[in-house]
């Protein structure tokens, strides 16, 4: 509060001049950053500071909006996000109260009472001291039920048309009715005031929006005092449009005036792409009554939207199509006038002119599938697949980088990425697979992952472009999985290919894919099996990525458990909601990990154990409803089934049972309560496991006692000495982290694989702290290398290599392509100590295709032959940097040459997923997406409980609505 008072005194009132105001201008950002804290008390404090000090609500409307306008333009990006989140939370709470009042209007019933109770609990969590607030909210709900006048006052307060002055009157009236003169300190009244302050529109109403628009017009005309307020006119205009865009989500009714829309039309004609995009989105959010109430605005707006959909930026085209669909009654005619000329003018020879049309066509086919699904079939089969995706017209730049900035990506690759998105949007609009188009699309996407992004395999595409296409293919499969009718046809092999993207060799691919995965899971849009993908993040060589994955798991698990508590009907769908049910999916995924080829190899078993514990550690933080025993029972039950993916293959089942034994070993060692009776018999997914046979008994231990001890402690089983009894371990030991000296860092090969690979979650992070101090993998993350000066550097002799590590050389390089890492620079080519490698030339070490059997070695690959004689370098093992390392590393994003033993590949390659090119082309060489245009599509109505579907992509409501993927 003290800082807030200083800001109000010296910045708002300018009591000590501009110099003093500039010295304390940082206060506003720091105060808003507090909103990132998890405590509800911190959030309420920031809201109070904002309403009283940063933008005082008691100012006149014009002065108040001027204060808000220039505050928003001068905030740092994180403070802007916090302010947007504050308005979104307040709007969400308003919607909860509105839904509560709607429940009061319905007749009393058991279902109504249950829904009302859940709504009250949600409201209580948005108030200080949620425990006590629950009782007060229940009391307030009783008062609302008895007092009709109080309900009408509250309805007026949360009405979209309520002005700031009316809100002040309503708050006072409600507080007066609940006040008790005999009770000077009334905690119940204080709680109600907190609630009213959060839901009352104290800053924004129709008059305030008009004032904001006038300020922005002055900035456009150059008559505003922007420079005096410390911001440039361009910054003020762009920030003003962004502010209006955010408010259009929370206060759409306040925008409905001819004056406001005239100003927005003026913004649409400006050259600034961001300004025009924001203006279109405001029209989309607020223009539902333009057609009936403001025909002049409508006639001016339509040609502008058509022009943006055909020749604007991709973002403008998307917003223009959605705007036409949202606010016009004759949207079919309007969209047809855009679809027909665009579909006829597609030309793959000019890729830079393809991107916007592909975006528009994709969104049109998604929004109006009944009208455009059939015409899109010929476009997809003849142009998208045959002409665009299956051809490489240009040759990519062979600079060795795994990722390039957006502005450096070739137009052809950007067009291919948009083509993949178009396929997904087309299928999401149809919501059925009657013509088997989804099967063909999934085979195409899987083939793109198998070929590492080079679908034509002509080796004309650059490494960075291949990374973009791998990310697009993996994200597309994940997007299709959000629709139940497509999730059912995604095979386990295709799911595993999609999962391996999170272990991609390119840092940005892993990062963006993990963010997309988390965003969909947290909204309950993806099936539970996709949460198992995060277990593979235990293999990520970068500490920050592992930490991010763990936070995602914590968030997802807490949201699912909370959803089950708040929704009594959720108990009928526990198989798709209960976090513990991720265990069987994780076990099956790890059993089919391309790195896991030898069930008796200790190093591979240790990696499996790390992945299992990465997930189980988060699941086992609490033992709710005997969940530890439930997870143990699931692992035991899996051993009574067979792998549905290959039920008759002994090795596949052996690997599945081995992973189960490791999971049981970890659960038993970490929990003393897992031996209790399981609360219920778990249900296993039939897509991954067969039904247990009656006379099938599997009591075999697939890992020896010595291996079990080694996995838990990192040490061999101790030998009995002089009759002493080996007592069972009371706690799992952890191997000490050995800090290597300079004389031990002369090679990328670990001398002792047992010491170099970590066993516990904590020891893994400790061992990576040194090598990742300045972690950075690409141009966007500049490399910082810790130089180690060795006393003496000698190459490690072959005879010093641990036998476990020598055995590891036989394992296949995983479809995820983990590379050797040094000092966190995993996306950078390293020059071997013996011989330097030209990173951009043809001497790069050849790699096994992603999930594909090894091909015969071509003639003339001398560099490859030189590399194959060297021992393998594991992706998780980090070598310290020698003296010559800093000079041998590029600051770019080049890739480390992979060292592999090609003579021992066939046995390992047998375990990889075999998706041959024949899946992409038919027997006659035509595309699998050549579809009979005479086929009819019928719309399948699929209920997904999507109550939050109306929110936009850019500022979507993260509230867990009834809308997720809750299909069992």
C-alpha positions, 0 to 999 in steps of 0.5 A: 500500500505504501508503494501505491500511495507513492505512485499516486502522489508522484505519478498521478498527481505529479506533486514533485514534477516529471523527474520524480515521476520517472524515478518511481514509474517502476512501481506500477509494474511491480505492484501488478506483478504481485497478481502472479502469486497463487494466494487469493489475498495477493490477488485481492490486494492488487485489485484494491490497489488498482481501483484506488491508486493506479486508476482511482475509480472515483475520478470522472469518466474522462479523467479515469480513462485517460489514466487507464489509457496511458497506464496500459501503454506504459506497462511492461508485458508481464504487467499487461498480462497480469492486468488482463488476467485480473479483468478476466478473473473478475468477469469469470466471477461475474459469470459464476454469480449470474449462473447462481442467480439463474439456478434460483429461478429454476424449480427446486430439485436434487440436481439443482441443489447439487449444481448450486452447491458446486457453484457456491464452492467455486465462488468461495474460492475467489474470496479471502479465507475460502474455508470461512467464506464457504459458510458465509457464501451459503448464508448469502445464498439463503438470503438471496433465496428469501429476498427477491429485491436483493436478487434484483439488485444483484442482477442489476449489478452484474448486468452487461448494461450496468453503468459505473454509477448504477453499480455504486448505488447497487453495492450500497443498497445491498450492503445496507440490507445486510448490515446489522446495527447491533453488530459493529464488526460483521465478518459476513458483511465484509465477505459480501463486500469483497464479493461485490467489489470484485464483480461490480463494474467500477471502471468500465461502462459504455461511457468509459469505452466512448472516452477511450475511443476518443483518446485513441482518435486523438492519438491517430489525429496527432492531437493527443498529448502522448509525448507529454505522457511519456509514450509515442503516438504509435505505441499509444494507438497500438496499446489502446487497440489492445486494451479495447480488444481485451475489454471487448471480451469482458464488456462487449455490450459497452461497445455498441455505438456508431461512434465507437464502430466508426473509429474502429473502421478508421483503424481497419484502414491503417497500415499497421497490421496489428492495429487492423487485426485488433480492430477486426477482433473487436468487431467479431466480439461485439458486433452481433447487433450491427446488422440490425441496428447499424446498417451503415456500419455493416455496408462499410465493414463487409468489403473490408473484411472480404479484402482482409480474408483474401489479401490480408495477413494470416491473422487478419484473414482468420479474424475476418472469416470468424467475424463474418461468421459471427455477426452476419445472418447471410454468412453462407453467401459472404463466405462463398464469395471468399471461398470460390475465388480463393480455391480457384487461384491456388498456385503452389509455384508462388508459395508466398501468395498461398499462406493467407488463402490457405488460412481463410479456406481452412477456417471457412471449411471448419466454420461451415462444413455442411456447405464447404466440406465437399468442395474442399475434398477435391482441393485437399486431394488434388492440390494440398497433398499432391501438389504442395505437400508431396513436392519440394520446389525449392532447396533449403539453406544447408546451414546445419541449424535446427531452428530458424526465426520466423522471418527466415523460414522459406515461404514454401515451408510456411505454406506447407505448415498452413496446409497441414493446419487446413487438413485438420480444420477441414476434419474438425469441421466435418466431425465424422470419418465416413469417407475415411479422410481422417485415416488417410490424413493420420497416415500422412502425418505419421509418415511426416514424423517417420521421415523427420519432416522430409516427406519426399525424402529428396534431402532438399529441405533444410534441418530447420524447415524439417523441425517446423514440419515435425512440429506441425505434424505432431501438433496436428495429430494432437489437435485431431485427438481432441475430437472423439470420433478421430481419437478413436481411430488414432492407432497406438503406433500413431499415438507413440509417434506423436508422443516422441515429438516431446523428445525431438532433437530441436529445443524449440520443437520440444518447448512448443509441443509441450506448451500445446500439450499442456494447454489442451490438457488443462482445459480437459480437451485431450484424452487422459492418455496424452498426459502420459507423454510428459513422462518422456520429459525425464529424458530431456537433457535441459533442466528447464524443460524438465522443470516445466514438464513437472509444473505442467503435471502438477497443474493438470493433476490438481485441476482434474482432482478439483474437477472431480470434487466439484462435479458429482456427475464426474464420478461416472467418467473417472476413467477419463478424469482420474489422474491415477488412470494415466499409469497404464497409458504411461506403462504402455508408452514406455514399453514401446519406447524406441530406446527400450530394446533390451529388457535386461540392460541396466542402463535402459531399465534405469531410463525407464525407471526415471520416466516412471518416477517423473510421473509417479512422484507427482501422483504420489505426493498425496495418498487420496482414497488409497491411490497408492494401492490403486496404482499398484493394483493397476500395475499388477493387473497389467501383468495379467494381460497382454499387449494389445498392440502385439499380443502374440509377440513374446518380446513385446509382452516381456518389455511390458511386464518389465516396465510393470515390475519397475513401476511396482518396485518404485511404488513399493519403495516410495510408499508404505501404504501401497499394500493396503486394499485397493478402493476399487478394481481398476479398469484397463483401456482395451485399446492398449491391453487385452482382457485378462485370461482366466487361467493365465497367471504371471508371477514371474519377476522380470527384474532380478533382485540385484537389478532392483537394488541397483535401480533404487540405490544406484549401487550393486546389492551388498554382499553378506559379511560374516553372517550379518543379515542384509536388512531390507532398505528402509529408504531409497539411497541416492548415489552421490554426485561425483564432481569431475575434475579437469583431468577427467573431462577429456572425452564425451564418453563417460568412464563409468556409465553407472555414475554418469546416469542419474537414478533419483529425480533429485540427483538427476537435477543435481547432475545437470546443474553444472552442465546447464548453468548457461543452458541455451540451444539455439540462436534465440537462446545465445550459448553461454559456455562454462570453460573448464581448464583441465590439468591434463586432457587425455582421451579415454581408452576403450578398455576403460569403458564400462561394459554396460556402456559398451552394450548400450551401443547396440541400442537403436537411436530413438525416434526422438533423436536425442543428441549428445549434450555439452554444457546445455548446448544440445542443438549445436554440432561439436567437432570431435577432438580427433577430427573437425567436422564440416557442419554444413557439408555432406560429412554430417553423420547419418542418422536412423530415420525416426521410428523407421528401419535402417536403410542400406548405407549409400556409396561414398559416405566416407564421413559416415564410415569414419563416425560409425567406428566410434563408441556411442554418446548417450543423449543424457550423458553430458561431458564437461567442456574441454579447453578447445570446446568453446572454439569448436562450438558455433553460436548457432543451432547446429547439430551434434554428429551422431555416433552409432554402430551400424553393424549392430543396428538390425536387431534394434531397428526391429523394435521401431515403428514401421511406417513405410512410404506405401502408406502415403502413396497408393498402389498406383502412386496416387495420393491416399487423400484422393477421395471420391468426390461423390461421397456424401458427408453427414454431420455427426452431433458429438457432445463434448461438454464444451461450455467454454467453446465461445471464448477466443483463442488468444484470450481464452478462458482457462476456467474448467468448464463442462467442456473438456474431453470427458468421453469414457 
